[in-house]
């Protein structure tokens, strides 16, 4: 168990978790551009940033690559290197609180579920799933407005008929004024559905860390960076592989908004699952999974390792 699990988390532990989580979010920034998250890659309609994941990219790689290369050339030519980082602020503003909230709530829930420890003083898998799911839901609800604003700011150039937002604060005010508070929570249900990913990833991460600690005859809190890298990579691969069919279905349903062939349209989730299975079989639910893992696993490794090392450093610098 981690330090927070041996007693009630003190205020300093909550602060350390939040600070380490926010710092871990910062560590993702260098990977944003290479994962295709940059706001400047002027993707065509039907190829927005949420849909440029394994499923979409696998089916449209040649076309999307040409668009990305062309966009990069135009940006550098017209704005220079600094143009590649225009609009990065909204992404940073959304990333930092997301991981700060998640890790803080996750560790608080692990403390509240201490009665569900096993004979090795480790939380049961069920308790870990509950903590991870609760933290995921809390994070989705708490930070959804930031992601809505980020998306609006980064895609407003693709909506020529809309008066552009001047800043994040301006976007927040206008969305509330024009759409009500519900506008800040558009897309919340798909985000909550994605909680299944962390519900698998974090319990797997905890169990792998525990196994590696026993193997090295040490404690989870004293695992070396190499072991944390192994645990974070394996847990990400496990979670992504198990939940990838959900990503395929989500992507198919989202991108059909631009499809003109009514005969091939999906009427819903069940219809989409049936048609994918009938036409492509089980492999159809994993189309592009390898590409997705190559993009997302390094980011997970950087985030988790950064969090663990930064939190450990803070405890060493400010001992009780």
C-alpha positions, 0 to 999 in steps of 0.5 A, spaced: 500 500 500 502 507 498 503 512 504 496 514 504 493 507 505 496 507 512 492 512 515 488 518 514 491 522 508 493 529 511 493 535 508 500 535 505 498 528 502 493 531 498 497 537 496 503 532 494 498 528 490 495 534 486 502 537 485 505 530 482 499 529 478 499 536 475 506 535 474 505 529 471 500 532 466 506 537 464 510 531 462 505 529 457 506 536 453 512 534 449 508 528 446 502 532 444 504 534 438 507 527 436 500 524 438 496 528 433 493 533 438 496 539 436 490 544 434 494 546 428 493 540 424 487 543 420 484 536 419 478 535 415 471 535 417 470 528 420 477 527 422 477 531 428 482 531 434 477 526 438 476 521 432 484 521 430 485 515 434 487 508 432 480 506 429 480 512 424 487 513 423 488 506 421 483 506 416 485 513 413 492 514 414 495 515 407 489 521 407 490 524 414 498 523 413 498 528 407 493 533 410 498 533 416 504 534 412 501 539 408 498 543 414 505 543 417 509 546 411 504 551 411 504 553 418 512 553 418 512 557 412 507 563 414 508 563 422 515 560 423 516 554 428 512 558 434 506 557 430 506 550 431 505 551 439 499 556 438 493 554 442 497 550 446 495 553 452 488 550 452 491 543 452 495 545 458 490 548 462 486 542 461 491 537 462 494 539 469 487 539 473 485 533 470 491 529 473 491 533 479 484 531 480 484 524 478 490 522 482 488 526 488 481 523 488 484 516 487 488 516 493 483 518 497 478 513 495 483 508 496 484 510 503 476 510 504 476 503 502 481 500 506 477 495 510 477 491 503 484 489 504 487 482 503 491 478 507 497 482 504 495 488 506 493 490 499 486 493 496 482 487 493 481 488 485 474 490 486 476 496 491 481 498 486 476 498 480 471 502 485 477 507 486 479 508 479 472 508 477 470 513 482 476 517 480 475 517 473 468 519 474 469 525 478 475 527 474 470 527 468 465 531 471 470 536 474 474 537 468 469 537 462 468 544 462 475 545 461 475 540 455 469 543 452 473 550 452 479 546 449 476 543 443 472 549 442 478 554 441 482 549 437 477 547 432 473 554 431 478 556 425 474 550 422 467 553 423 467 560 419 460 562 421 462 562 428 464 569 432 471 566 435 472 566 442 478 571 445 480 567 450 478 561 455 475 565 460 471 568 454 469 561 451 467 559 458 462 566 459 459 565 452 458 558 452 454 559 459 450 565 456 449 562 449 447 554 451 447 554 459 451 550 464 449 544 460 453 546 454 459 546 459 458 538 459 456 536 452 460 530 451 460 528 458 456 521 457 462 518 452 467 521 457 464 517 463 463 511 458 471 511 458 471 510 465 472 503 464 479 504 461 482 506 468 477 501 471 482 496 468 488 500 468 489 502 475 488 496 478 492 492 473 498 497 475 497 496 482 497 489 482 503 489 477 507 494 482 506 489 488 508 483 484 515 487 482 516 489 489 515 482 492 520 480 486 525 485 488 524 484 496 522 491 497 516 495 498 511 499 492 513 505 495 521 504 493 520 501 487 525 503 482 523 507 475 525 501 471 519 497 475 514 503 474 515 504 467 514 496 466 508 496 470 505 503 467 506 500 460 503 493 461 497 496 465 496 500 459 497 495 454 492 490 458 487 496 459 487 498 451 487 491 449 480 490 453 477 496 451 479 497 444 472 495 441 469 500 445 473 505 441 472 502 435 464 502 436 465 510 438 469 512 432 465 508 427 458 512 430 462 518 430 465 519 423 458 516 420 456 523 421 459 525 414 457 518 411 452 519 405 451 512 404 444 511 408 444 503 407 451 503 411 449 507 416 449 504 423 442 505 427 445 505 434 451 501 438 448 494 437 447 495 430 454 497 429 457 491 433 452 487 429 455 490 422 462 490 424 462 483 426 458 480 420 463 484 415 469 484 419 469 478 424 473 479 431 479 482 428 474 488 426 474 490 433 481 491 433 483 494 427 488 499 428 490 497 435 497 496 434 498 503 432 494 506 438 498 502 443 504 505 439 501 512 440 498 512 447 503 507 451 509 512 451 505 517 454 502 513 459 509 511 461 511 518 462 505 520 466 505 514 471 513 514 472 513 522 473 507 522 478 511 516 482 517 520 482 515 527 483 510 524 489 516 521 492 521 527 491 516 531 495 515 526 501 523 526 501 523 534 501 518 535 506 518 529 511 513 529 516 
